[in-house]
């Protein structure tokens, strides 16, 4: 059992309490995240062990032929602790909605948006952190943020025409030279202790991602000049924005919101599932996360926010900044009739407006209500859903997170659309690496679903 330092008076007070209550209170006071996990993990291991013993053969779903050909959508086959996506409600981080997180999670002094450090604490422990616990994570990530010389050299040697996501993934991959898990595994560490070195790698990686991402931005778009340094007295988002070259307090607040809401979206999406899958082979967090970033780089996943802006620019070029509703409707129908989609609308799971879209819309209404591009996005929000419903082919006509994020970044001067997915990637680390720690803590095995050929599937369907 990990030890906590408490006063003599506190010890007398704790003697009157039950063990579970003691643990909860100590966890709420300690700022040492790893010690808290050391206490929580054995309890969760026993809880799941008992659950599997009692319900291991219980069926939780059925698989259809359409599910198998349709990207496995709807198949219940993956354990993911940090978040769950409800079709009618949206994402919940450890049971808490985005508005609840905005209210409950600690904020920077004078700020109104939650700090991503606080969300990470929530995702990995299940507990809402205190201000002191969040500040401790900020300081720890700042202390872990420096890059090895060979990674910095590689970043500086990448050609400018190399896509930022390719640079991002490559730099993360070669960071695995620093992996604590590789060292622990090679030394014969018992599998029950794997989570500890996975935790160290994950904390190191999260700490270094803003430095990697900012270096890519400065090298690709600013001739390698102006990269600021990490300030141990500031939060993760402030340091990231500063290294990018942005000191506008509103942009820093946007980064806090952006990095919080993009962090996790349960485990079945491409980037999250990829990290889980590659990690199940006991690849270290660097290799696992890099693989997930290669999935995030796809136009059907993280690159979608860029696709939205391209579509909006095409719309503006044809109908202007302030078209009539009829003109806008005509453009949307022409888009659909040409065999294209309206980017940023629809979601594989959600059946309502994405709460991540909603909170970004609220941010825009507060900070940039008169921006022409925001007004156009708001008008699109009014027109597109009824049109999509009219086609009779769309189950979810509502906007997702990608329909809004690019507009906010454009307003504050970040015009480089190719870079947006890197921001998404920095955020996504919080959820997938929190889950990866728990994957190893729970001893989840290598992932290996059964596949069938079409002939065997046809045979099985006829026999059913």
C-alpha positions in Angstrom: 0.0 0.0 0.0 1.3 3.5 -0.9 1.8 5.8 2.1 0.4 9.3 2.6 1.8 11.9 4.9 -0.8 13.2 7.4 -0.7 15.1 10.6 -1.1 13.6 14.0 -4.4 15.3 14.5 -5.5 14.0 11.1 -4.5 10.5 12.1 -6.8 10.7 15.1 -9.6 11.9 12.9 -9.1 9.1 10.4 -9.2 6.4 13.1 -12.9 7.1 13.4 -13.6 6.4 9.7 -14.0 3.2 7.7 -11.2 2.2 5.3 -13.1 3.1 2.0 -13.9 6.6 3.5 -10.3 7.0 4.5 -9.1 6.2 1.0 -11.6 8.6 -0.6 -10.5 11.4 1.7 -6.8 10.8 1.3 -7.2 10.6 -2.5 -9.0 13.9 -2.4 -6.2 15.5 -0.5 -3.1 14.0 -2.1 -1.5 15.6 -5.1 0.5 12.5 -6.1 -1.5 11.0 -8.9 0.6 7.8 -9.1 0.0 7.0 -5.4 -3.7 7.5 -5.8 -3.7 5.0 -8.7 -1.6 2.6 -6.7 -4.5 2.6 -4.2 -7.3 2.5 -6.8 -6.0 -0.2 -9.1 -6.1 -3.2 -6.7 -9.7 -2.4 -5.8 -10.7 -2.2 -9.4 -8.9 -5.4 -10.3 -10.9 -7.2 -7.5 -14.1 -5.6 -8.6 -13.7 -6.7 -12.2 -12.5 -10.2 -11.2 -15.6 -10.7 -9.1 -17.8 -9.4 -11.9 -16.3 -11.7 -14.5 -16.6 -14.6 -12.2 -20.3 -14.0 -11.8 -21.2 -12.7 -15.3 -18.4 -13.9 -17.6 -20.9 -15.8 -19.8 -23.5 -13.1 -19.9 -24.4 -12.0 -23.4 -24.3 -8.2 -24.0 -25.2 -8.0 -27.6 -25.8 -9.6 -31.0 -23.8 -9.3 -34.2 -25.5 -8.9 -37.6 -24.1 -9.3 -41.1 -24.6 -5.6 -41.7 -22.5 -4.8 -38.6 -19.6 -6.9 -39.9 -19.7 -5.3 -43.4 -20.5 -1.8 -41.9 -17.3 -1.2 -40.0 -18.4 -3.2 -36.9 -20.6 -0.2 -35.8 -22.7 -1.1 -32.8 -20.8 -4.2 -31.9 -20.2 -4.2 -28.1 -16.7 -5.7 -27.9 -14.4 -3.3 -26.1 -13.8 -2.2 -22.5 -13.1 1.6 -22.3 -13.1 3.2 -18.9 -12.6 7.0 -19.4 -15.7 7.9 -21.4 -18.9 6.5 -22.9 -20.8 8.0 -25.8 -24.6 7.9 -25.6 -26.4 8.3 -28.9 -29.0 10.6 -27.5 -27.0 12.4 -24.8 -23.5 12.7 -26.2 -20.1 12.1 -24.5 -19.8 11.6 -20.8 -16.3 11.7 -19.2 -16.4 9.2 -16.3 -20.2 9.8 -16.1 -20.0 13.6 -16.4 -21.3 15.6 -19.4 -19.4 18.4 -21.0 -21.5 21.1 -19.2 -20.9 19.3 -15.9 -17.1 19.2 -16.6 -17.2 22.9 -17.5 -18.8 23.6 -14.1 -16.9 21.1 -11.9 -13.3 21.0 -13.2 -10.8 23.5 -11.9 -10.0 26.6 -14.0 -7.0 28.8 -14.4 -7.1 32.0 -12.3 -9.4 34.4 -14.0 -10.3 31.8 -16.6 -13.7 30.4 -17.4 -12.9 27.1 -19.2 -11.8 23.9 -17.6 -8.1 22.9 -17.5 -7.2 19.8 -19.5 -5.1 18.7 -16.6 -8.3 18.4 -14.5 -10.0 16.3 -17.2 -7.0 14.0 -17.4 -7.2 13.5 -13.6 -10.9 12.7 -14.0 -10.4 10.3 -16.9 -7.6 8.3 -15.2 -9.0 8.2 -11.6 -12.8 8.8 -12.0 -12.6 11.6 -9.4 -13.0 15.3 -9.9 -9.7 16.9 -8.8 -9.0 19.7 -6.5 -7.2 22.9 -7.6 -4.1 21.7 -5.8 -4.2 18.4 -7.7 -4.5 20.1 -11.0 -1.7 22.5 -10.2 0.5 19.5 -9.3 -0.2 18.0 -12.7 0.7 21.3 -14.5 4.0 21.4 -12.6 4.7 17.8 -13.3 4.1 18.0 -17.0 6.2 21.1 -17.2 9.0 19.3 -15.4 8.8 16.4 -17.9 8.5 18.5 -21.1 12.1 18.6 -22.4 12.8 16.7 -25.6 15.9 14.5 -26.2 18.4 16.1 -28.6 17.8 13.4 -31.3 14.1 14.2 -31.4 14.6 17.9 -31.7 17.1 17.3 -34.5 14.7 15.1 -36.3 12.0 17.7 -36.0 14.3 20.4 -37.3 15.4 18.2 -40.2 11.9 17.4 -41.5 11.2 19.1 -44.8 8.6 21.9 -44.6 6.4 20.2 -47.2 5.9 17.1 -45.0 2.4 17.1 -43.5 2.3 18.2 -39.9 0.6 15.0 -38.9 3.4 13.0 -40.5 5.9 15.0 -38.6 3.9 14.5 -35.4 3.6 10.8 -35.7 7.3 10.3 -36.7 8.6 12.4 -33.7 6.4 10.4 -31.3 7.6 7.1 -32.7 11.3 7.9 -32.2 10.6 9.1 -28.7 10.2 5.5 -27.8 13.9 5.5 -27.3 13.0 6.9 -23.9 10.4 4.3 -23.0 10.4 3.3 -19.3 8.1 0.4 -20.2 10.6 -1.1 -22.7 13.2 -1.0 -20.0 10.9 -2.6 -17.4 9.8 -5.3 -19.8 13.3 -6.1 -20.9 14.4 -6.4 -17.2 11.7 -8.9 -16.5 9.3 -6.8 -14.5 6.2 -8.8 -13.5 3.1 -8.1 -15.6 1.2 -6.8 -12.6 3.6 -3.9 -12.5 3.4 -3.1 -16.2 1.0 -0.2 -15.6 3.6 1.7 -13.5 6.0 2.1 -16.4 3.1 2.7 -18.9 2.0 5.5 -16.5 5.5 7.0 -16.5 5.7 6.9 -20.4 2.2 8.3 -20.7 3.0 11.2 -18.4 6.2 11.9 -20.2 4.5 11.7 -23.6 1.7 14.0 -22.6 4.2 16.5 -21.2 6.3 16.6 -24.4 3.5 16.7 -26.9 3.0 20.5 -26.8 6.7 21.0 -27.4 6.7 18.6 -30.3 3.5 20.1 -31.8 4.7 23.7 -31.3 8.1 22.9 -32.9 6.3 21.5 -35.9 4.2 24.7 -36.2 7.1 27.1 -35.8 9.3 25.1 -38.3 6.6 24.6 -40.9 4.9 28.0 -40.8 7.2 30.5 -39.0 10.7 29.6 -40.3 11.7 27.9 -37.1 11.6 31.2 -35.1 10.0 32.2 -31.9 9.5 28.9 -30.0 8.9 29.9 -26.4 10.0 27.8 -23.4 7.8 26.0 -20.9 7.0 28.0 -17.8 6.6 25.7 -14.7 4.2 28.2 -13.1 1.7 28.1 -16.0 -0.8 25.5 -17.1 -0.4 23.0 -20.0 -2.6 25.0 -22.4 -1.0 28.3 -21.6 2.5 26.9 -22.3 1.3 25.3 -25.6 -0.3 28.5 -26.8 2.8 30.5 -25.8 5.1 28.1 -27.7 2.8 28.4 -30.7 3.3 32.2 -30.5 -0.2 33.2 -29.3 -0.6 35.3 -26.2 -4.2 36.4 -26.6 -6.0 35.4 -23.4 -9.1 34.4 -25.4 -7.0 32.1 -27.6 -5.5 30.5 -24.5 -9.0 30.0 -23.1 -10.0 28.4 -26.4 -7.1 26.1 -26.2 -8.2 25.0 -22.7 -11.6 24.3 -24.0 -10.4 22.6 -27.2 -7.9 20.4 -25.5 -10.5 19.3 -23.0 -13.4 18.5 -25.3 -11.3 16.6 -28.0 -9.6 14.4 -25.4 -11.8 11.3 -25.6 -14.8 9.9 -27.4 -15.1 6.4 -26.0 -13.0 3.6 -27.4 -14.4 2.6 -30.8 -13.2 5.5 -32.9 -10.2 4.9 -35.1 -7.6 6.8 -33.1 -8.7 5.5 -29.7 -9.2 1.9 -30.9 -5.8 1.9 -32.6 -4.0 3.0 -29.5 -5.8 0.2 -27.6 -5.1 -2.4 -30.2 -1.4 -1.7 -30.7 -1.0 -1.3 -27.0 -2.5 -4.8 -26.5 0.5 -6.2 -28.2 2.6 -4.6 -25.4 3.9 -2.0 -27.7 5.0 1.0 -25.6 2.8 4.2 -25.3 4.9 6.0 -27.9 4.5 3.4 -30.6 0.8 2.9 -29.7 0.0 6.6 -29.7 1.9 7.2 -32.9 -0.2 4.5 -34.5 -3.4 6.2 -33.3 -2.2 9.5 -34.8 -1.8 7.9 -38.2 -5.5 6.9 -37.9 -6.4 10.4 -36.7 -4.8 11.9 -39.8 -7.5 10.3 -42.1 -10.1 12.6 -43.7 -12.9 10.6 -42.2 -11.5 11.1 -38.7 -9.4 14.0 -37.4 -8.8 15.7 -40.7 -12.5 16.4 -41.0 -12.3 19.8 -39.4 -10.0 20.9 -42.3 -12.6 19.4 -44.8 -15.3 21.6 -43.2 -13.3 24.8 -43.8 -12.5 23.8 -47.4 -16.3 23.3 -48.0 -17.1 26.6 -46.3 -14.6 28.5 -48.4 -16.1 26.9 -51.5 -19.6 28.0 -50.3 -18.4 31.6 -49.7 -16.8 31.7 -53.2 -20.1 30.7 -54.8 -22.8 32.4 -52.7 -20.9 35.0 -50.6 -20.5 35.6 -46.9 -24.2 36.3 -46.2 -26.3 34.3 -48.6 -30.1 34.0 -48.4 -31.4 30.8 -46.9 -32.7 29.8 -50.3 -29.2 30.3 -51.9 -27.6 28.3 -49.1 -30.2 25.5 -49.4 -29.5 25.3 -53.2 -25.8 25.0 -52.6 -26.3 22.2 -50.1 -28.6 20.3 -52.4 -26.0 20.7 -55.2 -23.4 19.3 -52.9 -25.5 16.2 -52.1 -26.6 15.6 -55.7 -22.9 15.6 -56.8 -22.3 12.6 -54.6 -20.5 14.5 -51.8 -21.4 15.0 -48.2 -21.7 18.1 -46.1 -18.6 17.8 -43.9 -19.0 18.2 -40.2 -22.6 16.8 -40.2 -23.6 13.3 -39.1 -21.9 10.9 -36.7 -21.5 7.1 -36.5 -23.1 7.0 -33.0 -24.7 10.4 -32.1 -28.3 11.1 -32.9 -28.3 14.7 -31.7 -26.2 17.8 -32.0 -22.7 17.0 -30.7 -22.3 18.6 -27.2 -18.7 19.4 -28.3 -20.2 21.5 -31.1 -22.6 23.2 -28.7 -19.9 24.3 -26.2 -17.8 25.7 -29.1 -20.9 27.5 -30.4 -21.4 29.0 -27.0 -17.8 30.1 -26.9 -18.2 31.8 -30.3 -21.5 33.5 -29.2 -19.6 34.9 -26.2 -16.3 36.0 -27.8 -17.0 36.4 -31.6 -20.7 36.9 -32.2 -20.2 39.2 -35.2 -17.6 37.2 -37.0 -18.8 36.6 -40.6 -17.6 33.0 -40.8 -19.3 32.2 -37.4 -22.5 33.8 -38.7 -22.3 31.6 -41.8 -21.7 28.5 -39.7 -24.7 29.4 -37.6 -26.8 29.7 -40.7 -25.5 26.4 -42.0 -26.6 24.9 -38.7 -30.1 26.1 -39.3 -30.4 24.9 -42.9 -28.4 21.7 -43.2 -30.3 19.3 -40.8 -33.8 19.8 -42.5 -32.2 19.2 -45.9 -30.5 16.0 -44.8 -33.7 14.8 -43.2 -35.5 15.5 -46.4 -33.2 13.1 -48.3 -34.6 10.2 -46.1 -31.1 8.6 -46.0 -29.5 10.3 -42.9 -30.2 9.0 -39.4 -28.2 11.9 -37.8 -28.5 15.2 -39.6 -26.9 17.2 -36.7 -23.4 18.8 -36.6 -20.4 17.1 -34.9 -17.4 18.7 -33.3 -15.6 19.3 -36.6 -18.3 21.6 -37.9 -17.1 24.4 -35.6 -13.6 24.1 -34.3 -11.8 25.4 -37.4 -13.9 28.6 -37.4 -12.7 29.5 -33.9 -9.1 28.8 -34.8 -9.4 30.9 -37.9 -10.8 33.9 -36.0 -7.8 34.0 -33.7 -5.3 34.0 -36.5 -4.4 30.3 -36.8 -5.1 30.0 -40.6 -2.9 26.9 -41.3 -5.6 24.3 -41.8 -3.1 21.4 -42.3 -2.1 21.9 -38.7 -5.5 21.6 -37.0 -5.4 17.8 -36.7 -2.2 18.1 -34.7 -4.1 20.1 -32.1 -6.7 17.3 -32.1 -3.9 14.8 -31.6 -2.4 16.6 -28.6 -5.8 16.6 -26.9 -6.6 13.0 -27.8 -3.5 11.8 -25.8 -5.3 12.5 -22.6 -8.1 10.0 -23.1 -6.3 7.2 -24.9 -3.2 7.2 -22.6 -5.4 7.2 -19.5 -7.1 4.2 -20.9 -3.8 2.5 -21.8 -2.7 2.7 -18.2 -5.9 0.9 -17.2 -5.5 -1.7 -20.0 -2.2 -2.8 -18.4 -3.5 -2.4 -14.8 -6.3 -4.7 -15.6 -4.1 -7.1 -17.6 -6.2 -7.0 -20.7 -4.9 -9.5 -23.3 -3.8 -8.9 -26.9 -6.8 -8.0 -29.0 -7.7 -10.7 -31.6 -11.3 -10.8 -32.9 -12.4 -13.6 -35.2 -12.8 -12.8 -38.9 -14.8 -14.8 -41.5 -14.7 -14.8 -45.3 -17.8 -13.9 -47.2 -18.4 -17.5 -48.2 -18.2 -18.7 -44.5 -20.4 -15.8 -43.5 -23.0 -16.7 -46.1 -22.9 -20.3 -45.0 -23.4 -19.2 -41.3 -26.3 -16.9 -42.3 -28.1 -19.7 -44.1 -27.7 -22.0 -41.2 -29.0 -19.4 -38.7 
